[in-house]
Amino acid sequence: MASKKLRLALLLLMPWTAGAAAAADWTVHAAVDAPAQLKLNGGVRLRYENIAGQARAGLPRSEDAINLRTNIFAEYRVGAVRVGGELYDSRVYGAQPGTAIGTTEVNALEPLQAYVALDLKAPLGPGSRGSLQAGRFTLDLGSRRIVAADDYRNTLTGFTGVRLDLAGGGNTAMAFISEPQRRLPDDQPSILRNEVKLDRERGDLLFWGAVAARVNAWRGAMIDGGYYGLQEKDFMGRPTRNRRLSVFDVRLVRNPTPGKLDFELEGARQGGTVRAGLAQAAPELPVRAYFLHLRLGRQFTDAWKSRVSAEYDYATGANGGDHYGRFDPLYGMRRGDFAPAGLYSAVTRTNLISPGLRLEVTPSSRVDAFATVRGLWLANAQDSFADTGVRDPFGRSGRFAGTQVDARVRYWLVKDVIRLEGDAVGLVKGRFLKNAPNRSNGDAATRYLSLNLSWLF
């Protein structure tokens, strides 16, 4: 079955790779002093992925799938006014009923972005700049651990609302209020057919926030911080946990520089209330949840730009007491810190303790690679581990979930146009994932592989 799907992936690939080099300069820009400008760009990504020894509960032991994602972005500028839009077409082929595939992989023919923006001249005085944008857009903020346009995933989260961006004097600030789009269809039969259905803004969900950053705030480091709010309610027969969340986040980061130490320290506190269950009569519990990220690294001056770093991540889990302690990762990314989404999607920023080591190399302008090794523990032994759904409500299975090794290699076949990427993950299960009552696939190690070919235009 795997070989058949791989052959199908190659057949899907042939029509658009043939003319890739010729289409490399599709982006159209008018002269800088022209009264109007048109910008066009996009890409096509083909992915084959395979998993064996699935770690997530209730899913097939092994499966594979072909992901095909196409996006086209266009923005037209007249003076200070910009009108933009982006069409995303995310599909999966070869998946079977019961699969792990869902709305994070399939969203066919969706206008993810559609907005009008006004550029602001010196809104905070000479040298400052800004923009006001309304409509559909994506969000990629701060460290991307709270809200991100996660590029590894086959689909992105869209938001409908208003955002204001300001910058000047080494400072930036941004505020927004939005309704996150609900990806449709969301039933598995329609998803497996790649059915086209327009996403809807969820009347039960409101998401807003503000972030600010200052460059060179302390010894070459940048400091940024933000506040995010989320308000949820039952909607059209869809029961929810009735989340009312407030998140305060602050980060100090010094980016890698050859021959110098770099670091990152980020922490977030989550408060508010959440229902103890989906029933309307379920009691509401106060939320007290946290996450912490620490990183210390050094980039060397060798030809490969080698960099090593030590990392540590902590995110609270539910404690079953008089408050709710499980950190909600909201719309944050997982690939940057942990491991791929897709069929793997086991590790995320909730009920997690994870120290790790990372090695990164860039042998040339065409090649880059990294490898990480992480230990995985539960912050709370009675809560489900990360995104696996595996749980021991009595806490008798211990806290050690396992050891994860993750690696990625990328190579530009045609510089800035066609890129190959390979991702591999191995998870050697620890006591918890081997012994928890609803464990998946017993002692079997989890093995994940994805092969990606991207054409950017």
N, C-alpha and C positions, 0 to 999 in steps of 0.2 A: 504493500500500500504506500509506504513512504517513497519508494522509487517512482511509482506512478505519479504521485503528487509533485515530486521534484521535476519530472519530465513536463508535467502540465505547467509548472512555474516557468520553465524555459520557453515553452510555446507562448505563454502570455507575454513574455519579455521581448520576443523577437520583433514585433511590429514597431515598438517605440525606441529600441536601441539602435536600429539601423540608421536613423537620421539624427542621432544625439549630437554628434560633433557639429553638424551643420546648424543645429538649432541652439547652440550654446549662447549666442548673443541675442536671444529673443527679447531681452529687456530693452524697452524703448524709453529714451529720455530726450526731451527737447533741450535746446541750449539753455544754459543757466539764466540768461537774461530774457528768455522767451516768456510771453504772458501766460502760457499754459504748458503743462507737463503731463505726460502720460507714462505711468510706470506699470510694467507687466512682468511678472515672474511666477515661478511655480516649480513643480517637480512631480516625479513619479517614483514610487518606491515599491519594489517587489520583495517579499520576505517569505522564506520557507522556515518554519519552526517545528521542532519536535521535542517532546518531553516523555521521559520514562520514570516510573517511580514517583508519580505526582504526590506532593506533600500536602496539598489542600484537601480538606475533607469533602466527601461526596462527589468526587470527580473521577473520570476514568484513570486507570493506572498509567496508561500511555496513550498518546495521540499526536497527530501532526496536522498542520494546516498551512494553507497558502494565503498570505495577506497581500492585498494590492491597494495602495493608497495614491490618489492623484489629487493635487491641489493647484489651483490657478488663482493668483492674486492680481488685482488691478486697482490702481488709484489714479484719479484724474484731479489735477490741481489747476485752479484758476485764481491767481492772486493769493489771498490768504485762505481761500476755501478749498478743502479737499473732500472728494467723494470717493469712497473705497468699498471694495467688496472682495470676498474670498470664497471660492467654491471648493468644498472638500468632498471627495468620493472615496469612502473607505469600505472595502469589501473583503470577505473571506471565502475561500473555496476549499471544499474537501472535508469540512467539519461534519460530524455525525451528531444525532440527537444525544443529549446528556453531556455534550462537550463543555469545556470551560469558556468557550467563546461567548461573548456577550456584547453589550453596547460599547465597551471599551475597545472593541475591534471592528465593529460594523456600524457605519452611518453613511448610507449611500446618498450621493448627490445632494449634499446639504450646503446651503448658503451660510457658512459658519460666521462670516463677517459681512456686515452691510451697514455702513456708517457715513455720517457727515461730520467733518471736523473744521474748526476755525482756528488758524494759527494766530497767536496773540503776540503783538510786538511790544516789548519792554513792559510786561504787566507789573513787574516789581521794581521798575526803574531802569536806567541805562544798563545795557548788557544782559538783561534778563530776557527770557523767552518762555513761551507756553503754548498750550493748545487746549481747546474744549471740544470734546468728541461725544456724539450721541448715536445710538443705534446698537448693532451687534458687534462685539469685539472679543478678542482673547486677552487674557491677563497673564503676565510673566513678571512677578514682583519680588524684589529683594533677593534672598537666597533661593527662592522658588520652593521652599519647604512648606509654605502655607498655601500658596496659589501659583500655578505654573501652566504653561502650555507645554506639556510633556511630549517631546518630539519622538521618543522611542515608541510610545503608544500609537496604535493605528488610528485612533480618533483623539480629538482634542475637545476640551470643554469650552463652550461658548457662553458669553454673558450678554444680556441685553440691558442697556442702561445708559448712564452718563459718566464720563470721567474727565477730570481736569488735571493736566500736567504742567508743572512749573519748574524752571531751572535758572540758576544764576549765581555767580560768585562761589562756585564750587559746591553749591547746595542743590538738591533736587527734592521735589515733593509731588505727591500725586494723591488724589482722592477720587472715590468712585462710589456709586450706588447702582445695584444691578439685580436682575432676576436671572439666575443660572438657567441655561437651556436644558430641558429634559430631552435626552436623545431618544428618538423614536424611529422605528418600532422598538419595543422592549420585551416582546415575547419571543421565545427561542425559535419557533417555527418560522416567523417572519424574518428574524435575524439570519437564519441559515439560508433563506431565499434571497438575501441582500435586498429586501423590499425597500422601496423608496417611500419615505414618509417624513414630512417636514417636522423638525424639532419644534418644541413649544416652550415658551417661557412658563415656568412653574408658578401658578398662583399661590402655591403653598410655601414658597421659598424666596427669601430676600437675603442678599449678601452685599455688604458694604464695607468700606474701610479707607484708611489713609496711611501712607508710608512716606518717610522722609530720610534723606541720606546726606552725609557730609564727607567729601573726599579729604584725605590727609588730615583727619581729625586728631590723630595721635601717632607720632613716629611712623608716618607713611601708611597708616592703616585708615580704613574707612569705617565709619560707624553708621548704621541705619537702624531704623525701628519702625514699627507699625502697629496699628490697631485694626482688627477685623471683627465684624459682627455678623451673625447668622441667625435668622428667625424662620422657623419652620412650623407648619400646622397641617392637619389632615386636609386632604383635598380630593374631592370627587371619588369617594370610596377607597382612597388610598390612606390607610393608617400610617402614622409616623411616630417617631419618638418625641415629637414636639420640641425639638431642640431650640434653645435660646442661648446662644453661645457668644462669649466675648473672648477675644484672643489678643494678648499683648506680647509683642515679639521685639527683641533687641539683639543686634549682632555687631561684633567688632571683627574686622577681617583685614589681613594684609596679604595681597595676592602674591603668587610665586614670582621670584626674581632670581636669575642665575647667581649662585654663590651666597645666597642669603636665606635665612629662616623665614618661613611664612606661617601664618596661623589663622585660625578662625574659631571664634567662640560665639555661640548663639543659644539663646534660651527663650522659651515661650511659656506663658501661663494661660490656661484656658479656664474660664469661669462661666457662670450662668446656671441654667437648669435643663433637665432632660427627664422625660418619663422613664419610669422603671421598666416599662414594656409598651407594646403597641396599643393596648386597650385604652379607651378614653378614660376609664376609671383608674388606670394605673397611677400610683403616686408620683409626684414630681420630686426629683432629687437635685440637690445643689451639686454643681460640677466643680471639682478641684482636680485639674489634670495639668501635666507639665511635659515638656520635652527639652532635652539638652543635647547640643552637638559641640564636640571639641575636635580640633585638628591641629597638628603641629607637623610641618614638613620642611624639606630642604630640596631645592633644585640645584644640581651640580652644573659645572661649566664644561662638561664633556660634550663631544660632538652630537650625542644622542639626546642631549638636554634631559638627562635622567633626573627623576625626582622621586623621593621616598617620603612617605608620611605615615604617621600614626593617627588613628581616628577613634572616637568614642561616641556612641549614641545611646541615649536613654529616653524612653517614653513610657509614661505610667499606664497601668492597666486597671481595670475595674476591680474594686476590693469587696463588693457585696455588702458594704456597711451602710452608714447613714448618708453617704454621698457617692457620687459617680466619679470614678477616677480614670476611666479609659480615655486617653488622648485621642481626639478626632483629627486625623490628618487633613480633613477638608479637601482642598483641591491641589495639594502639593505633589511634587514629583517624587518618584522612587529611584529612577535609574541613576541619578547622579551620586547617590550615597550607597545604595544597596545592591539591587540587581534588576534585571529586565522585568517589564510588565508582560503582557501577552499570556501565553500558556503557563508561565512560571508564576509571577505575581504573588509570591509567598511572603516576602518580607517588606514591611512598611513601617511607618513611624507610629506604632501603637503597641503597648504591652511588650516592650523590647529593651533589652540591655545588650549592647553589641560593641565590643572593642575590635579594631581591625588594623591591618597593615596594607599599604597600597604602594605599588611601583608603577611609574609612568615613564614612557620613553617616546621620543619623536625622532626616529632615525633620519628622516628627510622631510621635505615639505609635502611629500605624497603619503607618508606612512606615519601613523601614530598607534600606540597600543598601551594598555594598562592591565594589571592583574591585582586582585585583592584577595585577602583571606580574612574571614570574620568568624568570631565566636558568636553564638546566638543563645541568649537566655531570656526567660520570661521575667518581666518586672514583678508580675503577680502570678503565683502558681495556680490560682483558681480561675483565671480568665483565659480566653482563647488566645493562642499565640499569634501575634502580628495579623497577617491576612489569611492565615491557613484555615481558620474555623475549627481547628483542633483544640479540644478543651478537656480538662479534668476538673470538674466542679469541686472535688474534694481535695485537690492539690496533692494527691498521692504519687503523681508521676514525675515529681521534681520540676526543676526549672531549666535544665540544660536541653535546648532544642536541637543543637547540632553545630557543625562547622561548615561554612559555605566558602567555596572558592569560585571566583568570578573573573572572567577575562574578556577583553574585546580587542580586536585588531581592525583598523580601517586603512584602505589603500585607494588613492585616486587613480583610476585607470586613465581618465582625462582630467587634468587639473581643474578643479572647481566645477566640473560638469558631471562626470560619471564616477561613482565611488562604490567600492566593495566594502562590506562590513561583515565580520563574523563575531558572534557572541556565544560564550559557553559558560554554563554554571553547573557546579557539582555541589550537592548538599548531602553531607554524611550525617544521617540523623542521630541525635542524641537520645538520652533516656526518655525525655518527654514525648517526642514524636514517635518513638517506638512503642510506648506503653500507654498513652492516653486512651480512654475508652473509645473515642471515635477516630482513632489514628487512621491514617491513610496508607495502605500498602506496607504496613509492618516495618521490618528492618531495611527494606530496599532503599538504597540511596536514590536521590533525585538527580536526574541528568537532563539538562536542557541545552539545546543548540538552536541558534538561528543564523541563517545566511541571508544577507540583504544586498540588493543592488539598487542604487539610487541614481536617477538622472535629474539634475537641477538645470532649470533654464530661466 
